Structures are given as structure tokens and as C-alpha cells.
Amino acid sequence: MPPLIKIGVSTCLLGQKVRYDGGHKHDRYITQTLGQYFTFLPVCPETECGLGVPREAMRLVGEVDSPRLVTNKTRQDHTEKMQRWIKKRLDQLETENLCGYIFKKRLPKQWSVQGQSLQ
């Protein structure tokens, strides 16, 4: 059997409870069907940058060219924490020889800046 293709996947889609509400978004099509052909590298920016589970929901706010990652109720800004994680993690991901990535739609909740959707 040829080696499986390696792709990155949002950790919550693999059934791990990493979402802001302590839950997951397990997708059986990914794990059971695609899992026969791919090997998965789970990635969760929120937990990997140090945010806990459960955590307050957050969204991107501000300018489209330089959005801020801010929690919905307390308005805590996690932008710098996430940017530090991104710099480090992108270097690591480059060495993984990934052939693609499956993202969870709409993470974090309400990805919008000044009323514009970022999807």
C-alpha cells in the first residue's frame, strides 16, 4: 500500500474537545472515509497558542488589513498571543510536508471585520 497523503486538519473535526464551548465538531466523513487515504496533522490555533477550554467566544474586529482577535464579552485582545503562535507554528508546519488542509468553517465564531465576512 502506498504511503498515506499527509494533510493538516482542524483538531475539532477529529473529535477532540478543543472548541470554546468545550465541545468538538467531529466529522465522521473526515475520520472514517478520508482517514483511509490520508494521515492527519491536527492543528488548533486557539488551544495551541495557550487559550483554555472552555473559553470565551471571540471574533476578528477592526481593520480588514490588520484585524484584532478580541473576545466577545470582556473584549480581551489575544492578537499578540496568536501572532506569536502563528510565527512559530508556520515554521513548524513548513517542515511537515503537508499536501493540503481541512479547516473548520467559521473559526473563531463570527470571523468578520467591520461587517465584512472573512470567509
C-alpha positions in Angstrom: 0.0 0.0 0.0 1.4 3.5 -0.9 2.1 5.9 1.9 -0.9 8.0 3.0 -1.1 11.6 2.0 -0.4 14.0 4.9 -2.8 16.9 5.5 -3.5 19.3 8.3 -6.9 19.3 9.9 -8.7 21.5 12.4 -8.4 19.5 15.6 -12.1 19.8 16.5 -13.0 18.0 13.3 -11.2 14.9 14.5 -13.4 14.8 17.6 -11.1 16.4 20.1 -12.8 18.7 22.6 -11.0 22.0 21.9 -13.8 24.4 21.0 -14.6 27.5 23.0 -17.6 25.7 24.5 -15.7 22.6 25.5 -17.1 20.6 22.6 -16.0 19.3 19.2 -17.2 19.2 15.7 -16.3 15.6 14.9 -16.8 14.9 11.2 -17.0 11.2 10.6 -16.6 11.6 6.8 -13.1 13.0 7.5 -12.1 10.5 10.1 -13.7 7.3 8.7 -13.8 7.9 4.9 -10.9 10.2 4.2 -8.9 8.7 7.0 -8.4 5.6 4.8 -6.4 7.7 2.4 -4.8 10.5 4.5 -2.8 10.9 7.6 -3.9 13.9 9.7 -1.9 16.5 11.5 -4.3 18.2 14.0 -4.0 21.9 14.4 -6.0 24.2 16.8 -4.6 27.7 16.8 -6.7 28.7 19.9 -5.5 25.9 22.2 -2.0 25.7 20.8 -1.4 29.4 21.5 -2.4 28.9 25.1 -6.1 29.7 25.3 -8.1 27.3 27.5 -11.1 25.1 27.0 -13.7 26.2 27.5 -13.0 29.8 26.7 -14.9 32.9 25.9 -16.0 33.1 22.2 -14.0 35.6 20.1 -14.0 37.3 16.8 -11.9 39.4 14.5 -12.6 43.2 14.7 -11.1 46.4 13.3 -9.4 47.0 10.0 -9.5 44.3 7.3 -5.7 44.7 6.7 -4.9 44.4 10.5 -7.7 42.8 12.4 -7.6 42.2 16.2 -8.7 39.0 17.8 -11.0 40.0 20.6 -13.3 38.1 23.0 -17.0 38.9 22.6 -18.0 39.9 26.2 -14.9 41.0 28.0 -13.2 42.5 24.9 -9.8 40.8 25.9 -7.4 41.2 23.0 -5.5 38.0 22.1 -3.9 39.3 18.9 -0.3 39.4 20.0 -0.5 35.9 21.6 -2.0 34.5 18.4 0.6 36.3 16.2 3.5 34.8 18.3 2.0 31.4 17.9 1.5 31.8 14.1 5.1 32.8 13.5 6.4 29.7 15.4 3.8 27.2 14.1 4.0 28.2 10.4 7.8 27.4 10.5 7.0 24.0 12.1 4.2 23.3 9.5 6.5 24.0 6.6 8.7 21.0 7.7 5.7 18.7 7.8 5.4 18.3 4.0 1.6 18.8 4.1 -0.4 18.3 0.9 -3.4 20.3 2.0 -5.5 21.4 4.9 -9.2 20.9 6.0 -10.4 23.9 8.0 -13.4 24.2 10.3 -15.7 26.8 8.8 -16.2 30.0 10.8 -13.4 29.8 13.4 -13.4 31.6 15.6 -17.1 32.3 15.8 -18.0 35.3 13.7 -15.0 35.9 11.5 -15.9 39.4 10.4 -14.2 42.8 10.3 -16.2 45.9 10.0 -19.2 43.9 8.9 -17.3 42.1 6.1 -17.2 38.3 6.2 -13.6 36.9 6.0 -14.8 33.6 4.5 
